[in-house]
C-alpha cells in the first residue's frame, strides 16, 4: 500500500508548477531527486512518441538533485528540472544546434542563461530539439496533443516537453516567432521578453539584432518564476485550459 501511494505521489510531481514544486521541497513533502525521477519516468513513458529531447542527462540530473537535497536552498529554481533548447551551450552536455555538422560538438562553458539558471538551483535535465540553427530544417518533435500536428518551431522540443509534463521549465529562442508560436501550438505559456532581457552569450546567433532568449512553463506557473515582478501574468483563460 505504501509503495502504491508513493508511486502516485511521484507520478503527480511532474504535473506541478515550479512554484508548487518549490513549496513541496521547502516543506519536506518532496525531494529534488523524487521530482527528477518523476519527470524521467514520464519521459520514458512518452518521449518515444513526442521526440522532444536531443540529449537526456539522466544520471547527471539525478546526481545534481542529490547534491541539492543535501544542502540549503540554492535559489529561486532550487530542485526544478529544466530543458534547454539545443541552440544554447552547456559545458557538460552536447550542443548540436540541430545540425549534423555539430553532432559531436561539446562547448567549453555554459551559456549565460544556463549558468544563471544553475546558479539559482535549476537541474538541467537535457537538451531539447531545435530546428537546424533555429531557422532551417525542422526536427522530429511531435505535438504532444496530436502527433499528426506540428509543435511549432524553432523551439519545438522545449515547448512539447513542457506541454507533455516531461519537464517543468524550458528555454527557447526567438528571432521572429520561435518562442510564442510553439507555446501557442502546444498550449503553454511562452515568455518572450524584450530584446536583451536575458544575455545571449553562448547562444548560436541567427540574427544578432533580433535574437532573444525566452522561457516556457505550464500556464499556471506564476510570473515570478519566469520574469521580473510587474510583468503581466498569463490570462485566467490560459490558466484554466492548462490546469484541466
C-alpha positions as MATLAB code, in Angstrom:
seq = 'XXXXXXXXXXXXXXXXXXXXXXXXXXXXXXXXXXXXXXXXXXXXXXXXXXXXXXXXXXXXXXXXXXXXXXXXXXXXXXXXXXXXXXXXXXXXXXXXXXXXXXXXXXXXXXXXXXXXXXXXXXXXXXXXXXXXXXXXXXXXXXXXXXXXXXXXXXXXXXXXXXXXXXXXXXXXXXXXXXXXXXXXXXXXXXXXXXXXXXXXXXXXXXXXXXXXXXXXXXXXXXXXXXXXXXXXXXXXXXXXXXXX';
ca = [
       0.000    0.000    0.000;
       2.786    2.411    0.941;
       4.619    1.777   -2.331;
       1.415    2.352   -4.319;
       0.820    5.697   -2.578;
       4.462    6.693   -3.096;
       4.179    5.873   -6.803;
       1.100    8.108   -7.098;
       2.881   10.989   -5.336;
       5.930   10.703   -7.610;
       3.744   10.473  -10.715;
       1.988   13.692   -9.726;
       5.184   15.657   -9.173;
       5.832   16.081  -12.886;
       2.468   17.831  -13.344;
       3.090   20.588  -10.780;
       4.282   24.109  -11.456;
       7.721   25.365  -10.464;
       6.207   27.274   -7.555;
       4.287   24.239   -6.329;
       7.389   22.075   -6.533;
       9.401   24.674   -4.634;
       6.784   24.669   -1.882;
       6.922   20.886   -1.648;
      10.707   20.936   -1.381;
      10.607   23.652    1.291;
       8.009   21.769    3.335;
       9.827   18.444    3.061;
       6.939   16.865    1.121;
       9.213   16.124   -1.854;
      12.892   15.978   -2.692;
      14.655   17.203   -5.802;
      15.609   13.610   -6.566;
      11.984   12.467   -6.422;
      10.989   15.331   -8.725;
      13.663   14.427  -11.264;
      12.694   10.748  -11.136;
       9.043   11.607  -11.755;
       9.988   13.568  -14.874;
      12.324   10.830  -16.114;
       9.529    8.312  -15.683;
       7.242   10.495  -17.800;
       9.947   10.789  -20.453;
      10.318    7.004  -20.512;
       6.571    6.658  -20.973;
       6.057    9.318  -23.614;
       9.104   10.586  -25.435;
       9.187    7.764  -27.960;
       6.005    9.405  -29.299;
       6.827   13.082  -28.664;
      10.574   13.086  -29.510;
      11.281   16.292  -27.591;
      14.862   15.592  -26.494;
      18.109   15.663  -28.430;
      20.099   14.683  -25.325;
      18.997   13.440  -21.910;
      21.420   13.730  -18.978;
      19.709   11.190  -16.745;
      22.488   10.323  -14.285;
      23.908   13.853  -14.123;
      20.455   15.240  -13.290;
      19.926   12.694  -10.519;
      23.345   13.419   -9.029;
      22.708   17.164   -9.153;
      19.382   16.581   -7.384;
      21.066   14.569   -4.616;
      23.620   17.338   -4.084;
      20.835   19.926   -3.827;
      18.899   17.738   -1.393;
      21.915   17.618    0.933;
      22.343   21.386    1.109;
      20.356   24.564    1.800;
      18.067   26.186   -0.761;
      20.286   27.499   -3.544;
      17.924   29.937   -5.210;
      14.604   30.570   -6.897;
      14.822   27.438   -9.079;
      16.172   25.076   -6.410;
      15.453   21.491   -7.484;
      13.411   22.455  -10.555;
      14.079   20.422  -13.731;
      14.509   22.382  -16.934;
      15.163   21.630  -20.587;
      17.475   23.813  -22.652;
      16.990   24.377  -26.345;
      19.854   22.776  -28.247;
      20.948   26.101  -29.676;
      22.220   27.188  -26.240;
      25.583   25.992  -24.912;
      26.098   23.730  -21.901;
      29.579   22.704  -20.778;
      28.604   19.186  -19.662;
      26.161   18.235  -22.404;
      26.425   18.219  -26.214;
      25.155   21.248  -28.103;
      24.455   20.289  -31.715;
      22.448   23.354  -32.875;
      20.075   20.854  -34.510;
      22.637   20.141  -37.221;
      24.623   17.015  -38.175;
      27.582   19.331  -38.734;
      27.811   19.764  -34.943;
      26.696   16.290  -33.833;
      29.813   15.828  -31.648;
      30.153   19.457  -30.533;
      30.879   19.930  -26.822;
      31.087   23.559  -25.607;
      33.691   24.528  -23.035;
      31.355   26.722  -20.982;
      27.691   27.260  -20.161;
      25.746   29.950  -21.945;
      24.949   32.919  -19.709;
      21.316   31.868  -19.219;
      22.265   28.280  -18.367;
      24.824   29.486  -15.827;
      22.221   31.843  -14.330;
      19.625   29.064  -14.009;
      22.097   26.621  -12.489;
      23.212   29.265  -10.046;
      19.593   29.522   -8.891;
      19.447   25.748   -8.317;
      17.897   24.537  -11.560;
      18.582   20.977  -12.710;
      19.444   20.689  -16.398;
      17.575   17.559  -17.464;
      18.837   17.691  -21.033;
      18.851   19.481  -24.379;
      15.655   19.854  -26.386;
      15.151   19.577  -30.118;
      15.502   22.679  -32.290;
      15.176   23.229  -35.989;
      18.617   23.327  -37.593;
      20.357   26.530  -36.445;
      16.917   27.646  -35.208;
      15.804   28.595  -38.710;
      16.134   25.684  -41.113;
      15.032   22.059  -41.289;
      12.545   21.012  -38.563;
      13.396   18.261  -36.120;
      11.371   15.112  -35.354;
       9.340   16.527  -32.438;
       5.580   15.927  -32.495;
       2.815   17.980  -30.952;
       2.057   16.110  -27.698;
      -1.677   16.732  -28.061;
      -1.851   15.357  -31.591;
       1.208   13.693  -33.184;
      -0.147   14.475  -36.645;
       0.262   18.191  -35.902;
       3.377   20.324  -35.636;
       4.529   21.596  -32.218;
       5.733   24.778  -33.903;
       9.307   25.911  -34.273;
      12.003   26.580  -33.872;
      11.832   25.875  -30.131;
       9.792   22.738  -30.717;
      11.385   20.387  -28.190;
      11.156   22.679  -25.165;
       7.511   23.565  -25.808;
       6.479   19.956  -26.424;
       8.361   18.675  -23.359;
       6.753   21.244  -21.051;
       3.298   20.644  -22.541;
       3.680   16.878  -22.071;
       4.808   17.206  -18.413;
       8.264   15.837  -19.251;
       9.953   18.866  -17.705;
       8.775   21.791  -15.581;
      10.522   24.669  -17.359;
      12.199   25.066  -20.738;
      14.162   27.650  -22.657;
      13.519   28.824  -26.189;
      14.917   31.435  -28.530;
      13.123   33.814  -30.868;
      14.115   35.838  -33.896;
      10.646   36.024  -35.455;
       8.162   33.849  -33.574;
      10.093   30.855  -32.290;
       9.068   31.190  -28.641;
       5.464   32.323  -28.921;
       4.466   30.071  -31.839;
       5.362   26.723  -30.169;
       3.754   27.949  -26.940;
       0.500   28.652  -28.783;
       0.592   25.367  -30.701;
       1.304   23.318  -27.544;
      -0.994   25.219  -25.164;
       1.518   26.550  -22.632;
       2.973   29.902  -21.585;
       5.763   31.198  -23.769;
       7.549   34.220  -22.330;
       9.349   36.270  -24.972;
      10.948   39.175  -23.101;
      12.208   42.433  -24.521;
      15.382   42.217  -26.562;
      18.404   41.989  -24.290;
      16.485   40.976  -21.157;
      18.473   37.718  -20.983;
      22.089   37.709  -22.116;
      22.579   35.798  -25.376;
      26.233   34.898  -24.759;
      26.622   31.200  -25.547;
      23.641   31.050  -27.896;
      24.229   30.266  -31.570;
      23.462   33.541  -33.318;
      20.832   33.758  -36.019;
      20.115   37.476  -36.365;
      22.060   39.279  -33.668;
      19.897   42.398  -33.513;
      16.710   40.319  -33.012;
      17.709   37.083  -31.227;
      16.033   36.819  -27.827;
      16.071   34.056  -25.225;
      12.705   33.198  -23.698;
      11.136   30.581  -21.466;
       8.304   28.049  -21.273;
       6.190   26.980  -18.326;
       2.776   25.470  -17.630;
       0.052   28.111  -17.771;
      -0.491   28.212  -14.026;
       3.165   28.941  -13.156;
       3.316   32.418  -11.538;
       5.263   35.044  -13.430;
       7.876   35.282  -10.653;
       9.359   32.002  -11.887;
       9.891   33.480  -15.329;
      10.404   37.217  -15.190;
      10.754   40.367  -13.170;
       7.859   41.481  -10.972;
       5.405   43.794  -12.657;
       5.094   41.946  -15.950;
       1.650   40.706  -16.890;
       0.811   37.143  -15.893;
      -0.983   34.700  -18.217;
      -4.694   35.202  -18.611;
      -7.137   33.310  -16.412;
      -8.447   31.533  -19.521;
      -4.976   30.213  -20.242;
      -4.553   29.020  -16.661;
      -7.896   27.218  -16.789;
      -7.073   25.495  -20.080;
      -3.734   24.157  -18.906;
      -4.933   23.080  -15.481;
      -7.601   20.790  -16.939;
];
